[in-house]
Amino acid sequence: MTTAGKVIKCKAAVAWEPNKPLVIEEIEVAPPQANEVRIKIVATGVCHTDLYYLLENKQKDGFPIVFGHEAAGIVESVGPGVTEIQPGDKVIPLPMPQCRECRFCKSPKTNQCAQGPTMRKDMMIPPITRFTCKDKSLVPFLGAGTFSEYIVMNQIAVAKIDPAAPLDKVCLLGCAVCTGYGAAVKTAKVEPGSTCAVFGLGAVGLAAVMGCKAAGAKKIIAIDINPDKFEKAKVFGATDFVNPKDHNKPISQVLFEMTDGGVDFSLECVGNVEVMRSALESCVQGWGVSVVVGFTDLQDISVRPIQLIAGRTWKGSVFGGFKGRDEVPQMVKAYLDKKLKLDEFITHNMTLDKVNDAIELMKHGKCIRTVLYVSPQ
């Protein structure tokens, strides 16, 4: 019996309030409306941005919510007006949509979209939901809510991918890998023969290391206060390793001495304003470029003007600068062609009902990426 046009009852991990364990509930997912796509989620990664909003953000607005935004699945049905995507297609939901019609989408300078989350007052909470549970509407995090067996998204936030793609691997292209890799290749524009520093060796930071290597950097310094991550960083191309706790001077001074005056490119992949400043100050004056990749919205950021007057450039990057509908399928192809690593990021596989265990692993730095199996293919 087809489910098209009908409400689907399915399992989802619901956060009823902040700082509390998620609860596996039966929810109702409405049929897709005009220009919308309903997707059966097969696999989803657990990203620190989910944890940030659940545990750190201190806001009670936006709950109850279904977290998850880094995923891959199969289209179950489509609403009126959807032309590029059909039931049965493999897809990746996108945290950054691409309408292809606004001034941002038409510009090659950015991957921002007028319909995107960064244009909203609260970028994490979308205005529309198709989720309900116990007669309450549930917010789909970043418009996705992939800790659910089914989700509904606008077609401008869905990338159709190669049918040969393994969904439990390419789901990582829905956030972490594109974010870090693109920050190096597309935002920083790392140059061959350059020296780079990557601050923070979670999945995003390791993807940034991989991007620096792909761009031809000769020296890639991996920085983290957890030295257990250094071996993994080596797999992705890091050449040098620094634990700030091993030094009694600022990390920027350590890097200054290691590199004859500072690195050409630095990428902050932690989401800490003090680390963002350190990353900028670690760049060589005259031409150094530092990119803010890690997300936080809790503190202001500051720096002495001379750091910029001296010729450094400070940039930000969201989703690695990728225009999702056009370029995520290219990243999937790069993986299938063995030009991009994905498997190496995955340290744990679990089922959706173990989501709280996955959160604990990430909270305590015991994983790189945990992939949750949500629905059978």
C-alpha positions as CSV (number, residue, x, y, z in Angstrom):
1,M,0.0,0.0,0.0
2,T,1.5,3.3,-1.0
3,T,2.0,6.0,1.6
4,A,2.0,8.9,-0.9
5,G,-0.5,11.6,0.1
6,K,-1.0,10.1,3.5
7,V,0.3,10.9,7.0
8,I,3.1,8.6,8.0
9,K,3.6,7.4,11.6
10,C,7.2,6.7,12.3
11,K,9.9,6.8,15.0
12,A,11.9,9.9,15.9
13,A,14.2,11.0,18.6
14,V,12.5,14.0,20.2
15,A,14.1,16.6,22.4
16,W,11.3,17.9,24.6
17,E,13.5,20.4,26.4
18,P,17.1,21.4,26.5
19,N,19.8,19.5,28.5
20,K,17.6,16.4,28.7
21,P,18.0,13.0,27.0
22,L,16.2,12.5,23.7
23,V,13.1,10.3,23.7
24,I,12.2,7.9,21.0
25,E,8.6,8.7,20.1
26,E,6.0,7.8,17.5
27,I,5.5,11.0,15.5
28,E,3.3,11.9,12.5
29,V,4.9,13.2,9.3
30,A,2.5,15.1,7.0
31,P,2.5,14.6,3.3
32,P,4.7,17.0,1.3
33,Q,3.0,20.2,0.1
34,A,3.8,22.2,-3.0
35,N,7.6,22.1,-3.9
36,E,8.3,19.7,-1.0
37,V,9.8,16.2,-0.8
38,R,9.2,13.5,1.8
39,I,12.4,11.5,2.4
40,K,12.9,8.2,4.2
41,I,16.1,8.8,6.2
42,V,18.5,5.8,6.0
43,A,21.5,7.1,7.9
44,T,22.4,10.3,9.8
45,G,25.5,11.6,11.5
46,V,25.5,13.1,14.9
47,C,27.0,16.6,14.6
48,H,28.3,18.9,17.3
49,T,25.9,21.6,16.0
50,D,23.1,19.4,17.3
51,L,24.8,19.2,20.7
52,Y,25.4,22.9,20.7
53,Y,21.7,23.7,20.5
54,L,20.7,20.9,22.9
55,L,23.3,21.4,25.6
56,E,25.1,24.8,25.2
57,N,22.8,27.4,23.6
58,K,20.9,28.2,26.9
59,Q,17.7,28.9,24.9
60,K,14.4,27.2,25.6
61,D,12.8,28.5,22.4
62,G,12.4,26.0,19.6
63,F,11.5,23.0,21.8
64,P,10.2,20.3,21.3
65,I,12.6,19.7,18.4
66,V,13.8,16.8,16.3
67,F,17.6,17.2,15.9
68,G,19.8,15.9,13.1
69,H,20.8,17.5,9.8
70,E,23.6,15.4,8.4
71,A,21.9,12.6,6.5
72,A,21.1,10.7,3.4
73,G,17.9,8.9,2.4
74,I,15.5,7.8,-0.3
75,V,12.6,9.9,-1.6
76,E,9.2,8.5,-0.6
77,S,6.9,11.0,-2.3
78,V,6.9,14.5,-3.8
79,G,4.5,17.4,-3.7
80,P,3.1,19.4,-6.6
81,G,5.7,21.4,-8.5
82,V,8.6,19.1,-7.8
83,T,10.3,18.3,-11.1
84,E,13.9,17.3,-10.6
85,I,13.4,14.7,-7.9
86,Q,11.2,11.5,-8.1
87,P,10.2,8.8,-5.6
88,G,13.0,6.3,-5.3
89,D,15.8,8.8,-5.8
90,K,18.7,8.8,-3.4
91,V,19.2,12.3,-1.9
92,I,21.1,14.3,0.7
93,P,19.1,16.9,2.7
94,L,21.0,20.3,2.7
95,P,21.5,22.6,5.7
96,M,22.1,25.4,3.2
97,P,19.4,25.5,0.4
98,Q,20.0,26.7,-3.2
99,C,17.0,28.3,-4.8
100,R,19.1,29.2,-7.9
101,E,17.0,32.4,-8.3
102,C,18.0,34.9,-5.6
103,R,20.9,37.4,-5.9
104,F,23.1,35.2,-3.7
105,C,22.5,32.0,-5.6
106,K,23.2,33.8,-8.9
107,S,26.5,35.0,-7.6
108,P,29.6,32.8,-7.8
109,K,31.0,34.6,-4.8
110,T,28.9,32.8,-2.1
111,N,26.7,29.8,-1.3
112,Q,24.3,31.8,0.7
113,C,20.7,31.7,-0.3
114,A,17.9,34.2,0.5
115,Q,15.8,31.2,1.7
116,G,18.7,29.9,3.9
117,P,18.9,29.7,7.7
118,T,21.5,32.5,8.0
119,M,18.9,34.9,6.7
120,R,16.6,34.2,9.7
121,K,16.7,35.7,13.1
122,D,17.2,32.3,14.7
123,M,19.0,30.3,12.1
124,M,18.3,26.9,13.7
125,I,14.5,27.2,13.8
126,P,12.7,27.0,10.4
127,P,9.3,28.7,10.0
128,I,7.5,25.5,8.8
129,T,7.2,22.0,10.3
130,R,5.5,18.8,9.0
131,F,6.1,17.0,12.3
132,T,3.6,16.4,15.1
133,C,3.7,14.3,18.3
134,K,1.1,14.1,21.0
135,D,-0.8,16.9,19.3
136,K,2.2,19.2,19.5
137,S,4.2,20.6,16.6
138,L,7.9,19.5,16.5
139,V,10.6,21.8,15.1
140,P,12.8,20.1,12.5
141,F,16.3,21.3,13.3
142,L,17.8,23.4,10.4
143,G,14.7,22.5,8.5
144,A,15.7,18.8,8.4
145,G,15.2,16.9,11.7
146,T,17.0,13.8,10.5
147,F,16.8,11.9,13.8
148,S,13.4,10.7,12.3
149,E,12.6,7.9,10.0
150,Y,10.8,10.4,7.6
151,I,11.3,14.1,7.0
152,V,9.8,16.7,4.7
153,M,12.0,19.4,3.0
154,N,11.6,22.0,0.3
155,Q,13.1,20.7,-2.9
156,I,15.6,23.7,-2.9
157,A,17.3,22.0,0.1
158,V,17.6,18.5,-1.4
159,A,20.5,17.2,-3.5
160,K,19.8,14.3,-5.8
161,I,22.9,12.0,-5.8
162,D,24.3,9.0,-7.6
163,P,22.1,5.9,-7.1
164,A,25.3,3.9,-6.4
165,A,26.2,5.9,-3.4
166,P,26.3,4.1,0.0
167,L,24.0,6.2,2.1
168,D,25.6,5.3,5.4
169,K,28.9,6.9,4.1
170,V,27.8,9.9,2.0
171,C,25.5,11.1,4.7
172,L,28.6,12.9,6.1
173,L,28.6,15.1,3.0
174,G,25.4,16.7,4.4
175,C,27.5,18.7,6.9
176,A,30.9,17.9,8.4
177,V,32.9,16.9,5.4
178,C,31.7,19.5,3.0
179,T,32.0,22.1,5.8
180,G,35.7,21.5,6.6
181,Y,36.9,20.4,3.1
182,G,35.2,23.4,1.4
183,A,36.5,25.9,4.1
184,A,40.0,24.9,3.0
185,V,39.5,24.6,-0.7
186,K,36.8,27.1,-1.5
187,T,36.8,29.7,1.3
188,A,40.5,29.9,2.3
189,K,41.6,28.9,-1.2
190,V,44.7,27.1,0.2
191,E,47.5,27.2,-2.3
192,P,50.0,24.6,-3.4
193,G,53.2,24.6,-1.3
194,S,51.6,26.6,1.5
195,T,51.7,26.1,5.3
196,C,48.4,25.6,7.1
197,A,47.1,25.2,10.6
198,V,43.9,23.5,11.5
199,F,42.5,24.2,15.0
200,G,40.3,21.4,16.3
201,L,40.3,17.8,15.0
202,G,36.7,16.8,15.1
203,A,35.1,15.7,11.8
204,V,35.0,19.2,10.5
205,G,38.7,19.9,11.4
206,L,39.8,16.5,9.9
207,A,37.9,17.4,6.7
208,A,39.7,20.7,6.7
209,V,43.0,18.8,6.9
210,M,41.9,16.7,4.0
211,G,41.1,19.8,2.0
212,C,44.4,21.4,2.8
213,K,46.2,18.3,1.5
214,A,44.0,18.1,-1.6
215,A,44.9,21.8,-2.3
216,G,48.6,20.9,-2.2
217,A,49.7,22.4,1.1
218,K,53.2,21.2,2.0
219,K,52.9,21.6,5.8
220,I,49.6,21.0,7.7
221,I,49.8,21.6,11.4
222,A,47.0,19.8,13.3
223,I,46.1,21.4,16.7
224,D,44.0,19.9,19.4
225,I,44.1,19.5,23.2
226,N,43.3,15.8,22.8
227,P,46.4,14.1,21.4
228,D,44.5,10.9,20.8
229,K,43.3,12.6,17.6
230,F,46.7,13.1,16.1
231,E,47.0,9.6,14.5
232,K,43.6,10.1,12.8
233,A,44.8,13.5,11.5
234,K,47.8,11.9,10.0
235,V,45.5,9.7,7.9
236,F,44.0,12.8,6.4
237,G,47.3,14.5,5.6
238,A,48.5,16.3,8.7
239,T,52.3,16.7,8.8
240,D,52.8,18.3,12.3
241,F,51.0,18.1,15.5
242,V,50.6,20.6,18.4
243,N,48.9,20.2,21.8
244,P,48.5,23.7,23.3
245,K,48.6,22.1,26.7
246,D,52.3,21.1,26.1
247,H,53.3,24.8,25.9
248,N,53.5,27.6,28.4
249,K,53.1,30.3,25.7
250,P,50.3,31.3,23.4
251,I,49.7,28.9,20.5
252,S,50.1,31.7,18.0
253,Q,53.7,32.2,19.3
254,V,54.4,28.4,19.0
255,L,53.2,28.4,15.4
256,F,55.1,31.7,14.7
257,E,58.3,29.9,15.7
258,M,57.5,26.7,13.8
259,T,56.8,28.5,10.6
260,D,59.2,31.5,10.4
261,G,56.6,34.1,11.2
262,G,53.2,32.4,10.9
263,V,51.2,30.1,8.7
264,D,49.7,31.1,5.3
265,F,46.3,29.7,6.1
266,S,44.5,28.9,9.4
267,L,41.1,27.3,9.9
268,E,39.3,27.4,13.2
269,C,37.1,24.4,13.6
270,V,36.2,24.5,17.3
271,G,33.5,27.2,17.7
272,N,35.4,29.0,20.4
273,V,36.0,32.8,20.1
274,E,39.4,32.7,21.9
275,V,40.5,30.0,19.5
276,M,39.2,32.1,16.5
277,R,41.5,35.0,17.7
278,S,44.4,32.6,18.1
279,A,43.9,31.2,14.6
280,L,44.0,34.7,13.2
281,E,47.1,35.7,15.2
282,S,48.8,32.5,14.0
283,C,48.7,33.8,10.4
284,V,51.7,35.5,8.8
285,Q,51.3,39.2,8.4
286,G,51.0,40.6,4.9
287,W,49.0,37.8,3.4
288,G,47.8,35.3,6.0
289,V,44.2,34.1,5.7
290,S,42.2,32.8,8.6
291,V,38.8,31.2,8.3
292,V,36.2,30.9,11.0
293,V,34.4,27.5,10.5
294,G,33.3,26.4,14.0
295,F,29.9,27.6,15.1
296,T,28.9,29.6,18.2
297,D,26.5,32.4,18.9
298,L,27.2,33.0,22.6
299,Q,30.0,35.5,22.7
300,D,31.3,38.5,20.7
301,I,34.7,38.2,19.0
302,S,37.5,40.7,19.2
303,V,41.0,41.3,17.9
304,R,43.5,44.2,18.0
305,P,43.1,46.2,14.7
306,I,46.8,45.9,14.0
307,Q,46.3,42.2,13.3
308,L,44.2,43.1,10.3
309,I,45.9,46.3,9.4
310,A,49.1,44.3,9.0
311,G,47.6,42.5,6.0
312,R,45.8,39.4,7.4
313,T,42.4,38.5,6.1
314,W,39.6,37.1,8.3
315,K,36.8,35.1,6.7
316,G,33.9,33.0,7.6
317,S,32.6,29.9,6.0
318,V,29.2,28.1,6.2
319,F,28.8,24.6,4.7
320,G,32.3,25.0,3.1
321,G,31.0,27.5,0.5
322,F,29.3,24.7,-1.4
323,K,26.2,25.4,-3.4
324,G,24.4,22.3,-2.2
325,R,22.2,21.1,-5.1
326,D,24.9,21.7,-7.7
327,E,28.1,20.7,-5.8
328,V,27.2,18.0,-3.2
329,P,26.5,15.5,-6.0
330,Q,30.0,16.3,-7.3
331,M,31.4,15.5,-3.8
332,V,29.5,12.2,-3.9
333,K,31.1,11.4,-7.2
334,A,34.5,12.2,-5.9
335,Y,34.0,9.7,-3.1
336,L,32.8,7.0,-5.5
337,D,35.9,7.7,-7.6
338,K,38.1,7.3,-4.5
339,K,39.3,10.9,-4.6
340,L,37.7,11.7,-1.3
341,K,37.8,9.9,2.1
342,L,34.6,9.3,4.1
343,D,34.8,5.9,5.7
344,E,37.8,7.0,7.8
345,F,35.7,9.6,9.6
346,I,33.2,7.0,11.0
347,T,34.3,5.6,14.3
348,H,30.9,4.2,15.5
349,N,27.7,2.9,14.0
350,M,24.5,2.7,16.0
351,T,20.8,2.5,15.6
352,L,18.5,5.4,16.2
353,D,17.4,4.1,19.6
354,K,21.0,4.5,20.8
355,V,21.1,8.2,19.9
356,N,21.8,9.3,23.5
357,D,24.8,7.0,23.6
358,A,26.1,8.7,20.5
359,I,25.6,12.1,22.1
360,E,27.6,11.0,25.1
361,L,30.4,9.8,22.9
362,M,30.6,13.2,21.1
363,K,30.2,15.2,24.4
364,H,33.3,13.4,25.8
365,G,35.4,13.5,22.6
366,K,35.3,9.7,22.3
367,C,34.4,9.6,18.6
368,I,35.0,11.4,15.3
369,R,31.6,10.6,13.7
370,T,28.9,8.3,14.8
371,V,26.5,7.3,12.1
372,L,23.0,6.3,13.2
373,Y,21.1,3.7,11.1
374,V,17.6,5.2,11.0
375,S,15.6,3.1,8.5
376,P,16.4,0.0,6.4
377,Q,17.1,0.8,2.7
